[in-house]
Amino acid sequence: MTLNNRFYQEKCYKDFSTSYFSLPTPYFLMSAPLSFNHFLRERGVDSNVRSLLYHLARGVKYINFSIRAGNTGKVGSENSSGEEQVALDVLADQLILDELRKSELCDCVASEEQVACTDVSGPRGKYFVAYDPLDGSSLIDTNLAVGSIFGIWENSEVLEKPVENGMLAACFAVYGPRITFVISIKGKGTHEFELNDVGEFILTEADITVAPETKYFAPGNLRAYAQDPKYKAVTDFWLAEQRKLRYSGGMVPDLNHILAKGNGIFSYPADNENTNGKLRLLFECAPMAFVFEEAGGAALNQAGGRILDTIVTDYHQRTPIFIGSKKEVEDIVQMMSS
Ligand code: AFP
């Protein structure tokens, strides 16, 4: 029973027991689920970071509403990477930008949907946020789960430095049967919250960990299977090991599966056409690498370098990525780079 259902069980019991009987308050009523702001405050998270996360969570709620009510069609435009946009790409991007402006805490923000940084410098503006407002949007018309990915840095001087420099937090939302929001704060772990029926994100799992080995695999970019003998050997290894295939084509739900099960590996290597792979460092791979390292996992490129050590040369630069259970990622990347 998720915390959300329990929340209603408690609410109904509380109303029933206090209105008709003076029943003793059972133990579980004392532990009402924590809201994410309350939880983060208890964990000593900086108030400005909590405020930024509050605004991102607010934007996630509006994106969720738009997905369930919005137009899933294409708009005939392309994003800065030349990828066709759906209406929800454009709307989600605007919703997040609006929320970050309202926070007055950012200097500038970078979106996968925009060519350059957008200046939102407010009176207290110093933070930098990079985000993919709607990852997996090509899946929207299929009703498969999609997501949003966010990274928060202490300032906007991210170019020509390792991407981990100044990174304070990362988070992602999953728009599926349940709306969940996974948040990682530097040195304070990875935690999952769920949107309840009264519009509040409540804690469902604290201090998520990823085991070093796995029985699952999520093999992205299988074009590389036919082009790269090493990736063919890796994929054949997974099949020979009779691993369970868990791949949807959406990075966010595919990585969320690994966190939810506590183990797994997701791969998206380079191919002959995309020599740095498809996934973006700033908007997808670095935030996810941050989340997974806070959960005891690993995230490497196919040369064996740590994703978070990657030097940022361009806001839209791409990187191959192998992410998930630490020992599995290290062993597989060893096979790719040997
Ligand atoms: P879209 O946002 O265009 O749907 O791409 C999703 C994505 O960026 C990431 O979420 C997936 O892991 C990856 O692309 C899937 O790429 P392929 O379509 O090449 O499998």
Residues whose N, C-alpha, C, O or C-beta is under 5 A from the ligand:
A	BS01	AFP	L134 D135 G136 S137 S138 L139 N221 G249 G250 M251 V252
